[in-house]
Amino acid sequence: MELLRNGRPRVVITGLGALTALGTMKSLWEGLKAGQSGIRRLETINVEHVPVKIGGEVRNFDPELYIERKEARRMGRASQFAVVAAHMAIEDAGLTIGDIENEGERVGVVLGTSLGAHEMAENSTFKYKTSDYRKPNPLALINALPNMPAHYISRFLRTFGPLNAPSTACAAGTQAVGEASELIKHGRADMVITGGVEAVLQDYALAGFEAMQALAVGFNDNPGEASKPFDANRSGFVFSEGCGVLIIESLAHALKRGAHVYAEILGHASSSDAFHIAALDPEGKGAMRSMRWALEDAHLNTEDIQYINAHGTSTQANDKIETLAIKNIFGEHAYNLAVSSTKSMLGHALGGSGAIEAVACAMSIFEKVVHPTINYHTPDPECDLDYVPNIARDMPDLKYLMSNSFGLGGQNASIILGSL
């Protein structure tokens, strides 16, 4: 088997871990294939005073399965998610912490997030200002930094190589996986723990996004129907939380230890809209650049791609513009593509979404099946591609796929996976 591709080490995915509104890795994938929604009325926060009371919530989460109680209490929820999902991923890869530590400086961590454990800063600030300005929590601000989830993975799993924490809004998870692959392709690591996390499902975040008129409203009594990407009656996204972690290795390293391989990372790219803080470029030029450059990085033609895991947020603007960008890049081949949105079932976990979607894509390559876009009932003339409506699809010849993530601030990221 060729160990190099285009003169650089091949990069493969050997372990997967996830915490989502549909549960951990096994229940997540089975739920996605079944078209099951994880959107529910929120229980972990008080939503009586906010109009939107639904979201994609990680339930029954117990960080103490992997983290000592004293340590867990100091950490933000995003850091807890990251460490637990990383443990799940290394176990899935057939590794132990001892194995990771023995690799020394050849294991890195690249974990993306939008806000990290933002609730720690918010809660500490509130307590400080409402307690006559008594001594604040000395670690709250530090633990709220966006690089803390990556730090805790490195600390607890004993990695000593490169450490990076992209904070590129909703593109962070996808961009992290792509940049992690570069560490291996450039010989700076043999293995990287990578992915994305978000855990800022708070009342003030819901209120803020609702004030932007970005959230789906009117679904408090039927939350599973709220997220309907590409449907003509879509009205906004559903806010969620979650984490996806992938173990990636050079193919040579994976073969040497007899690792199980899900998929190969073939290419990636990121770009900027340079347009608006929150609105997408109406012509989709930033998204087009990201997709085009990812294809070039993978040395593939547009006709090679068979499936796109879309950003697919369920907002009027995103779905229309993403469809336009796909058609502009892929031309007539766009109508041969299967396109689906994981967010139809999980909602939008900001910086965690792209990584969770990368996990789903790795399983699509491995099992040759793509999950559906649920709640798709009324076609939109401006969204006229094959969105794999409501029922999963077997694709026995699936070899190459693309996953897109587009974020606030005009951040765009695309990644291409393939079968080994």
Secondary structure, DSSP 8 states (H G I E B T S, - for coil): ---EETTEE-EEEEEEEEEETTEEHHHHHHHHHTT----EE--SS--TTSS--EEB---S--GGGTS-HHHHHHS-HHHHHHHHHHHHHHHHTT--HHHHHHTGGGEEEEEE-SSSSHHHHHHHHHHHHTTTT----TTHHHHTSTTHHHHHHHHHHT--S-EE----GGGHHHHHHHHHHHHHHTTS-SEEEEEEEE----HHHHHHHHHTT-B--S-TT-GGGS--TTBTT---B-BB-EEEEEEEEEHHHHHHTT----EEEEEEEEEE--S-SSS--TT-HHHHHHHHHHHHHHT--GGG--EEE----S-HHHHHHHHHHHHHHHGGGGGG-EEE-THHHH-B-GGGHHHHHHHHHHHHHHHTEE--BTT--SBBTTB-SB--BSS-EE-TT--EEEEEEEETTTEEEEEEEE--
